[in-house]
Amino acid sequence: MIQSLDTVDYIVLGVYFLLIVLIGVWVSTKTKTGEDLFLGGRSLTWGLIGLSLFASNISSTTLIGLSGAAYKDGIANSNYEWLTGVPLILMALYFIPLYLKSRITTIPEFLELRYDRRSRTYFSVITIFISIMVDTAGGLYAGAIVLKTFFPDLVIWQTTMVLALFAGIYTAFGGLKAVVYTDALQAIVLVVGCSILTYILFEGVDFSWETVKASVPEGHLSVIKPIDDPGLPWLGTLLGVPILGFWYWVTNQYITQRVLGAKDMNHARWGAILGGALKIIPIFIMVIPGAIAISLYPGLDNPDMVFPTMVSDALPIGITGLVLAGLISAILSSVDSTLNSASTLVVVDFVQKKKPDLSPGGMAKYGRITTIILMVVAAVWAPLIAQAGGLWNYLQQAFSVVVPPIAVIFFMGVFYKKAGGRAAIYTLVLGHLIGLGLFVLGQFGYWNLHFTINVGIMFAVSALIFYIAGITEADPDPEKIRLYTYRKGLTKPEGITSIWLDYRLHIVGLVLAMLTILILFW
């Protein structure tokens, strides 16, 4: 545990925070309209999109959790990271052209175009609630807890408030572009800091992979686990992880907002594939270090202390400050993203509906006010999470209730053109009710399947509901839904003169990289 930092470490942290502030101030001077605030003026390039996708997904709990899980149970939890390429490939192929050609600002808006207002409102309310009460508040609380392991004198509620204020202010005034620019910086800091830590740890075992393998239990370095594995069984990897990934990367406003703000179709697709490629990196710089730590720091009882122990013991002066900057980056990049996306949903899906004549400047004003309000709500709620006791531990499993119906109405809605508004709302409501029933049964010990397997089961149930409801209602007008469903030529790149710029070639490279991970760590 770090009791004190060297002056050089404080200088590194200070420079990092100064850069964040300067970026926020610079971008805020260029943010005038709602489109500037919510979509960065639709001017984002592929590098910024890819780096921001990577950074916004890496939270403080990711850094702590991945290394801790690798130390305690093995590297299988990294499947959530390197398999990210699967949903992002689907996004690049099918959903990016549908989203961008629809000129939508929010993902729920797409549901109204494809189905009707009911599904848009239902999905938007759920997304706002999850973004603020789960993602933002949870990110603040987890970040405060993580920082407390490094600085024991920190007070949780004060820490969450400071983090919320810092992220909330530059998000409110700089909007998505401030979020994306700071995310890009944060991504670089994360990768550089964690790479240095990995190098030093690997040096500690004389750069011998055989030494690492000899020090861990059998199966610890495998991404494929038995069906009864409590952490992540192979069936959960096959069924649940891709579906959870599809929901998170293709339908989640705070992720897809970067794609919606792309300069054009090509930049959106390149950015998505870059994001998928970057998500392969954590297995090497966040997961493998946890496995290496077994031989260097044997006998740690608390997996959450693996990362702090590695940082405090292995890193030299200055680099410690860099890695802590990366840790704080992970907290801020998650919080700023969820705040910006939630305020976008509130203003575009609800305020604009009540005030259709709202000017671009008025949209920006409402967006800033909403961001500040949501920031306060999340900051107040975050410390109370500790009082929820075991309920908070159920939230990951609760995603097996929320995710499958949403994944169905997006994925099947693009390819199955006979389903209309009634099929969508029936799938959402009935799917969530049935999933809630299984969740409750699980809490009383009557339904004990791993939650990732439940995701696969509920996806199948929701798909059946969607299909039956679709064939029992009148077919939607084909011309009305043509722009929002699959059609010939949808996956064709636009305006590409070189094969090296064809995103489909990049997809091939990403698939080969994922297959390599699977083969290496089978």
HUJORA-V282311 format. One record per backbone hydrogen bond with DSSP energy under -1.0 kcal/mol. NH is the residue of the N-H (numbers start at 1). CO is the residue of the C=O. If there is no record, write none. Layout:
nh = [NH:NH]
co = [CO:CO]
This chain:
nh = [10:11:12:13:14:15:16:17:18:19:20:21:22:23:24:25:26:27:28:29:30:37:38:39:40:41:42:44:49:50:51:52:53:54:55:56:63:64:65:66:67:68:69:70:71:72:73:74:75:78:79:80:81:82:83:84:86:88:89:90:91:92:93:94:95:96:98:99:100:101:104:110:112:113:114:115:120:121:122:123:124:125:126:127:128:129:130:131:132:133:134:135:136:137:138:139:140:141:142:143:144:145:146:147:148:149:151:154:159:160:161:162:163:164:165:166:167:168:169:170:171:172:173:174:175:176:179:180:181:182:183:184:185:186:187:188:189:190:191:192:193:194:195:196:197:198:199:200:201:202:203:204:205:206:207:208:212:213:214:215:220:222:223:229:234:237:238:239:241:243:244:245:246:247:248:249:250:251:255:256:257:258:260:261:262:263:268:269:270:271:272:273:274:275:276:277:278:279:280:281:284:285:286:287:288:290:291:292:293:294:295:296:297:305:306:309:310:311:312:313:314:315:320:322:323:324:325:326:327:328:329:330:331:332:333:334:335:336:338:339:340:341:342:343:344:345:346:347:348:349:350:351:352:354:355:358:363:364:365:366:367:368:369:370:371:372:373:374:375:376:377:378:379:380:381:382:385:387:388:391:392:394:395:398:400:401:402:403:407:408:409:410:411:412:414:415:416:424:425:426:427:428:429:430:431:432:433:434:435:436:437:438:439:440:441:442:443:444:445:446:454:455:456:457:458:459:460:461:462:463:464:465:466:467:468:469:470:471:481:484:486:490:501:502:505:506:507:508:509:510:511:512:513:514:515:516:517:518:519:520:521]
co = [6:7:8:9:10:11:12:13:14:15:16:17:18:19:20:21:22:23:24:25:27:33:34:35:36:35:39:261:45:46:47:48:49:50:51:52:59:60:61:62:63:64:65:66:67:68:69:69:220:75:76:77:78:78:79:81:83:84:85:86:87:88:89:90:90:91:94:95:96:97:99:107:108:109:110:111:116:117:118:119:120:121:122:123:124:125:126:127:128:129:130:130:131:132:134:135:136:137:138:139:140:141:142:143:144:145:147:151:155:156:157:158:159:160:161:162:163:164:165:166:167:168:169:170:171:37:175:176:177:178:179:180:181:182:183:184:185:186:187:188:189:190:191:192:193:194:195:196:197:198:199:200:202:203:202:205:208:209:210:211:217:219:521:226:225:233:234:235:236:239:240:241:242:243:244:245:246:247:252:252:253:255:256:257:259:44:264:265:266:267:268:269:270:271:272:273:274:275:277:278:281:281:282:282:283:287:287:288:289:291:292:292:293:302:303:305:306:307:308:309:310:311:316:318:319:320:321:322:323:324:325:326:327:328:329:330:331:332:334:335:336:337:338:339:340:341:342:343:344:345:346:346:347:350:351:355:359:360:361:362:363:364:365:366:367:368:369:370:371:372:373:374:375:376:377:378:382:384:385:388:389:391:392:394:397:398:398:399:403:404:405:406:407:408:410:411:412:420:421:422:423:424:425:426:427:428:429:430:431:432:433:434:435:436:437:438:439:440:442:441:450:451:452:453:454:455:456:457:458:459:460:461:462:463:464:465:466:467:477:481:414:487:498:499:502:502:503:504:505:506:507:508:509:510:511:512:513:514:515:516:517]
